[in-house]
Amino acid sequence: MIANNGPRDQEFLLPANTGFIVFSLFVAVMLNWLPWHGWALVLRPDFVALVLLYWCTHKPHRIGIGIAWVVGIFADVADASLFGQHALAYTVLAFGGIVLHRRVQMFELRQQALHVLPLLLLSYAAYAVVHWQVRGYIAWEYFLGAVVSALLWVPMTLLLQAMRRPRHDPNEL
Amino acid sequence: MDDTRTLRFFNRGPSPVARLVFFCALSLLLLFVDARYQYLESTRNVLAVIIYPFQRLTALPGEVVGSISVYFETQSRLQEENAQLRQQHDADAAQLAQLAAIQSENTQLRILQELKERVDYPMQTAEIVYVERDIFKRKLIINKGSQANVVAGQVVVDDFGVVGQVTRVYPWLSEVTLVTDKDHAVPIQFLRNGLRAVVFGSGDIGEMALRYMSVSSDIEVGDVLVTSGIDGTYPPNLPVAKVVKIERDPAYPFARITCAPLAGVDRHRALLIVSGLPKLPERPETVETKDEPERAKKRLNRRKQ
């Protein structure tokens, strides 16, 4: 299978098997659950959102809105936030990723990050709006997390692409 | 197969927009139910048990680093600390002896006055497993839950004062809302003059607000606030906060008073859960005034049904 990653990035990638997708999501969830606090918490990128967005833009028919929603529900339990708060944010994010997946793949990685940032901001905004409606205030520094996440888009995509590349050269006889 | 297909030759289920609408509606429904009612607590507990091992796994690196740093603590530092602790112990012992004398005197006085004895609150220690990863909230997760008879509403203290209150209990964990959480209210009393008030969290670590105190009230910087025990939730006389700043602007009816929590709200690992709070007698019902006989009658009828 040849992933259509734009003209300059025609590389051979292994088909993403379900195990690998689940594993990457699992690692992202673990990273999110590390005991961050203080400034590290404010600047913490949302690894789950990033990995979800990666799969939504690269394999939109495998990872979709439903899975994003389920992951969000588990995040809600772990963070003791309201049921549906993360779920709503990840649903919006997955939808954005799926709708824009062709457009995002047209660009090179750094430009992709610029497309990813508004999607992440939208998802963060969904979370913050729910919080605002229920508790009555918004912590603006929360949105720094979206910016940090967008900065991590390039290294994370490179890492996941590298792990999907075959070990041996496929042209080798 | 190419993912960038435009024509829909194969049935791939509902369109993304339909899915978006469906899952958004589902999320909003859950949000509404969770915010307004308590129906989903059991579901949350089941899911919490499933993810509990993974949560412990993520807390592991921090614990390992902690134990390693303890292991490599130098002998001289330990000796120093030991000497310090011994000194502290001597001082404490002297004070404790005094306290015992005063306590016995106090019990005698109480018996004389036929007062009900104040309950000696049983306590259990708990350790912070992790702090909340949501920067909107000031919460902690501690390692005692309903298996250790922790009940929502119990008060959590450290050696300096009140840290917060247990707000949600899982089988092996419970969630503590800190006194600095936004709008968390603690009924307090000034140690110096017995003035009663309510102190609110500001949502900021290290800051609490004392609202609705008139400009002329007798408050000074450095005043210590202790729990008054009036609400029946917080045991009386636990230190809560200290006044750090007072702004008296005659243009406003109330003074702006900023306090700092005394407890190491973000400092410690080990905490105490205070349990066995005295049951206060039920609040007397408000007496109906005579000019509203109809409403009173209605209420009576409702009660009969």
Interface residues (C-beta under 8 A of the other chain):
Chain A: M1 A3 N4 V29 M30 N32 W33 L34 P35 W36 H37 G38 L41 V42 R44 H58 K59 P60 H61 G64 I65 G66 A68 W69 G72 I73 F74 V77 A78 D79 A80 S81 L82 F83 G84 Q85 A87 L88 T91 V92 F95 I98 V99 H101 R102 Q105 V130 H131 V134 R135 Y137 A139 E141 Y142
Chain B: M1 D2 D3 T4 R12 P16 V17 R19 L20 F23 C24 L26 S27 L28 L29 L30 L31 V33 D34 A35 L40 T43 R44 L47 A48 I51 F54 Q55 L57 T58 A59 P61 G62 Y130 V131 E132 R133 D134 I135 F136 K137 K139 I141 R168 E175 K182 G203 D266
